[in-house]
């Protein structure tokens, strides 16, 4: 995975976070260089494994000044800013990137509200720079194959989908920004937005959305897409793990079933960020409009009225503890 031509200069916001090393690896794997990084927390020794010479900042004001100085320096300006910061800061950090004449590569959710996309599109037009979203599941081979299967299948076929994702989190989660729905967008946004993007990418736009459970631990509901009926269940509560996972000592359970058959994509995630970066550097990549549908879905979920368990709902909601 080598990017041909001149090496690009990158800066990174959110260097101490869980996802940041995947961005560092992608920058390195595409033969580019990270010149500067920002994080209010200074536990960023991971930089030594990838870019030990990168300048590091804990104050955004000094980081912004540094980007501005490099921009004015001409040949050493930052070409891309990779954004791995908390969800509610994505909008501001994208604006910082474009203000410094750099393209932005942002983790999902790209923003928390659909109208933020409209504002960023205007800034994108004004700056002449691009805003990209990490929608890496679209590049997973199993998802590519599934989309091809659906696209080439009967035009009037409506598929039945069950999405279940339980990723156990401890008490720390609810003390951190991730447990604050004003900052993370809540469970559906924080751990589910990439699944909603993947499902609408394959099965088309959302025509109907019902929410059956909506609390700080667990969100569940029902979507009608153009070519699928989706029962979904997302949780950070280990008490919701199925017995099969508990017996194996697993704290995460992920399942997507189509017509009762498991869609296998448990592996193949290691280099997806690198593939996204290569796609962007090759002049493609996923932009603001690609992200819009999933942002609209999770925003609607966040504001939704909770419906009684009638009609079609996720099987896990039949548990007495979840009713």
C-alpha positions in Angstrom: 0.0 0.0 0.0 2.3 2.8 -1.2 1.0 6.2 -2.3 2.8 7.2 -5.4 3.9 10.8 -6.1 4.8 13.3 -3.4 4.4 12.4 0.2 1.5 14.2 1.9 1.8 16.0 5.2 -0.7 15.0 7.9 -1.8 16.4 11.3 -3.9 14.4 13.7 -6.4 15.5 16.4 -7.2 13.0 19.2 -3.8 11.2 19.4 -4.5 9.4 22.7 -7.8 7.8 21.7 -8.6 4.2 20.9 -8.9 4.7 17.1 -5.9 7.0 16.6 -3.4 4.2 16.0 -5.4 3.0 13.0 -5.0 6.4 11.5 -1.3 6.5 12.3 -0.9 3.1 10.7 -2.8 4.2 7.6 -0.7 7.4 7.2 2.5 5.3 7.5 1.2 2.4 5.3 0.4 4.9 2.5 4.0 6.3 2.8 3.0 9.7 4.1 4.1 11.6 7.1 2.5 12.9 10.3 4.0 16.2 11.3 1.8 17.3 14.2 -0.6 15.8 16.7 -3.0 17.2 19.3 -4.6 15.8 22.4 -5.4 17.3 25.9 -4.1 14.0 27.4 -0.4 13.4 27.0 -0.4 9.6 27.1 0.6 9.4 23.5 3.7 7.1 23.5 2.1 5.3 20.6 3.5 8.1 18.4 6.9 6.6 18.9 5.8 3.4 17.1 4.8 5.4 14.0 6.0 9.0 13.9 8.4 9.8 16.8 9.4 13.1 15.2 5.8 14.5 15.1 5.3 17.7 17.0 2.8 17.2 19.9 0.4 19.7 21.5 -2.0 19.6 24.4 -3.6 23.0 23.7 -5.8 23.4 20.5 -4.8 27.1 20.3 -1.1 26.3 20.0 -1.9 23.4 17.6 -4.0 25.8 15.4 -1.2 28.3 15.5 1.3 25.6 14.4 -0.9 24.6 11.4 -1.2 28.3 10.4 2.6 28.8 10.6 3.1 25.7 8.4 0.5 27.0 5.9 2.3 30.3 5.7 5.6 28.5 5.3 4.5 27.3 1.9 6.1 24.1 1.0 5.7 22.5 4.5 1.9 23.1 4.9 -0.4 20.4 6.2 -2.4 18.6 3.4 -4.7 16.5 5.6 -6.0 16.7 9.2 -7.1 13.4 10.6 -9.8 13.8 13.3 -10.3 11.2 16.0 -11.6 13.5 18.7 -14.9 13.1 20.7 -18.0 13.2 18.5 -19.3 16.6 19.6 -16.0 18.2 18.6 -15.8 16.8 15.0 -17.6 19.8 13.5 -15.2 22.3 15.2 -12.1 20.3 14.3 -13.2 19.9 10.6 -13.6 23.7 10.5 -10.1 24.1 12.0 -8.7 21.9 9.2 -10.3 23.7 6.4 -9.5 27.1 7.9 -5.8 26.0 7.6 -6.3 25.0 4.0 -6.2 21.3 4.7 -8.6 18.5 3.8 -10.3 16.8 6.7 -10.5 13.0 7.3 -13.0 12.5 10.1 -14.0 9.5 12.1 -17.7 8.7 12.3 -20.2 10.1 13.2 -18.9 13.0 11.1 -21.3 15.3 13.0 -24.2 14.8 15.4 -26.9 16.6 13.6 -28.0 16.6 9.9 -28.0 20.5 9.7 -24.3 20.5 10.6 -23.6 18.7 7.3 -25.3 21.6 5.4 -23.1 24.2 7.1 -19.9 22.1 6.4 -20.9 21.8 2.8 -20.9 25.6 2.5 -17.5 25.8 4.2 -16.2 23.1 1.9 -17.3 25.2 -1.1 -15.7 28.3 0.3 -12.4 26.7 1.1 -12.0 24.4 -2.0 -11.0 21.6 0.4 -12.7 18.3 0.9 -14.2 16.7 4.0 -14.0 12.9 4.1 -15.7 10.4 6.5 -14.3 7.1 7.6 -17.0 4.6 6.4 -14.7 1.6 6.4 -17.3 -1.1 6.4 -18.1 -0.1 2.8 -14.7 -1.5 1.9 -15.0 -4.8 3.8 -15.0 -7.6 1.3 -18.0 -9.4 2.9 -20.0 -6.2 2.6 -18.9 -5.6 -1.0 -20.0 -9.1 -1.8 -23.3 -8.7 0.0 -24.1 -5.5 -1.8 -23.3 -7.1 -5.2 -25.7 -10.0 -4.2 -28.5 -7.6 -3.3 -28.0 -5.4 -6.4 -28.0 -8.4 -8.7 -31.0 -10.1 -6.9 -34.7 -9.7 -7.6 -35.6 -6.0 -7.9 -38.7 -6.4 -5.7 -37.1 -8.5 -3.0 -37.4 -7.2 0.6 -34.9 -8.8 2.9 -35.4 -9.5 6.7 -32.4 -8.3 8.7 -31.5 -8.7 12.4 -28.7 -6.5 13.6 -27.3 -7.2 17.1 -24.2 -5.5 18.6 -23.4 -5.7 22.2 -20.0 -4.3 23.3 -19.7 -4.3 27.1 -18.5 -1.2 28.8 -17.6 -0.6 32.4 -18.4 2.2 34.8 -15.7 4.4 33.2 -17.8 4.7 30.0 -20.6 6.7 31.7 -18.1 9.1 33.3 -16.4 9.7 30.0 -17.8 11.8 27.1 -19.1 8.6 25.6 -21.7 8.2 28.3 -22.9 11.8 27.8 -25.5 11.8 25.0 -25.0 15.5 24.4 -21.4 14.7 23.5 -21.5 11.3 22.0 -25.1 11.2 20.6 -25.9 8.2 22.8 -25.6 4.5 22.1 -27.1 4.3 18.6 -24.8 7.1 17.4 -21.7 6.1 19.2 -21.6 2.4 18.5 -24.2 2.0 15.8 -23.8 4.7 13.2 -21.4 2.7 11.0 -23.9 -0.2 10.9 -26.7 2.1 9.8 -24.4 3.4 7.1 -23.6 -0.1 6.0 -27.2 -1.2 5.9 -28.5 1.8 4.0 -25.5 1.5 1.6 -26.6 -2.0 0.7 -30.4 -1.9 1.1 -31.3 1.8 0.3 -32.8 4.8 2.0 -34.8 4.6 5.2 -38.6 5.0 4.8 -39.7 4.3 8.4 -38.0 4.2 11.8 -39.5 3.0 15.1 -37.7 3.0 18.5 -38.6 0.3 21.0 -36.0 1.0 23.7 -34.0 4.1 24.3 -31.8 4.5 27.5 -28.2 5.1 28.3 -27.2 1.4 28.0 -29.4 0.1 25.2 -31.2 1.3 22.1 -33.3 -0.9 19.9 -35.8 -0.5 17.1 -37.1 -1.2 13.7 -36.2 0.3 10.3 -37.9 -0.1 6.9 -35.4 0.4 4.1 -36.1 0.3 0.4 -35.0 -3.3 0.2 -35.0 -4.5 3.9 -36.9 -4.7 7.1 -34.3 -4.3 9.9 -34.7 -5.2 13.6 -31.8 -3.7 15.5 -30.4 -4.0 19.0 -27.4 -2.0 20.3 -26.1 -2.1 23.8 -23.1 -1.5 26.1 -24.6 -3.6 28.9 -22.9 -6.9 29.5 -26.2 -8.3 31.0 -27.6 -8.4 27.5 -24.9 -10.8 26.2 -26.3 -14.1 24.9 -25.3 -17.2 26.8 -23.1 -18.4 23.9 -20.9 -15.3 24.4 -20.9 -15.5 28.2 -19.8 -19.1 28.2 -16.8 -18.2 26.0 -15.9 -15.3 28.2 -16.6 -12.8 25.4 -17.6 -9.2 26.3 -18.6 -8.4 22.7 -21.2 -10.0 20.5 -21.9 -8.9 16.9 -24.4 -10.6 14.6 -26.0 -9.6 11.4 -28.5 -12.1 10.0 -30.2 -11.9 6.6 -33.2 -14.2 6.1 -32.1 -16.1 9.2 -28.6 -16.7 7.9 -25.5 -15.2 9.5 -23.5 -12.7 7.4 -19.9 -13.5 8.2 -17.6 -10.5 8.6 -15.9 -11.2 11.9 -12.5 -10.8 10.4 -10.9 -8.5 7.7 -11.0 -5.3 9.8 -7.2 -4.9 10.3 -6.4 -2.8 7.3 -9.7 -1.1 6.5 -8.5 2.4 7.6 -5.5 2.0 5.3 -7.9 1.1 2.4 -10.0 4.2 3.2 -6.9 6.4 3.2 -5.7 4.9 -0.1 -9.1 5.5 -1.6 -8.9 9.2 -0.5 -5.4 9.7 -1.7 -6.4 8.1 -5.1 -9.0 10.9 -5.5 -12.1 9.0 -4.2 -13.2 8.6 -0.6 -16.5 9.1 1.1 -17.8 12.7 1.6 -20.5 14.6 3.4 -23.4 13.3 1.3 -22.3 9.7 1.8 -22.5 10.3 5.6 -25.9 12.1 5.5 -28.3 9.1 5.6 -26.8 7.5 8.7 -26.6 10.8 10.5 -30.3 11.4 9.8 -31.2 8.0 11.1 -29.3 8.3 14.4 -30.5 11.8 15.0 -34.1 10.6 14.5 -33.5 7.7 16.9 -32.1 10.1 19.5 -35.2 12.3 19.4 -37.8 9.5 18.9 -40.8 8.5 20.9 -40.5 5.0 22.3 -43.1 2.7 21.0 -44.7 -0.3 22.7 -43.5 -3.8 21.8 -46.1 -4.5 19.0 -45.5 -5.5 15.5 -42.0 -6.3 14.5 -39.3 -5.9 17.1 -35.9 -7.4 17.9 -36.1 -10.9 19.6 -33.8 -9.8 22.5 -36.5 -7.4 23.6 -38.7 -10.4 24.6 -36.5 -10.8 27.6 -38.4 -9.7 30.7 -35.5 -7.6 31.9 -35.7 -5.5 28.7 -39.4 -5.0 28.4 
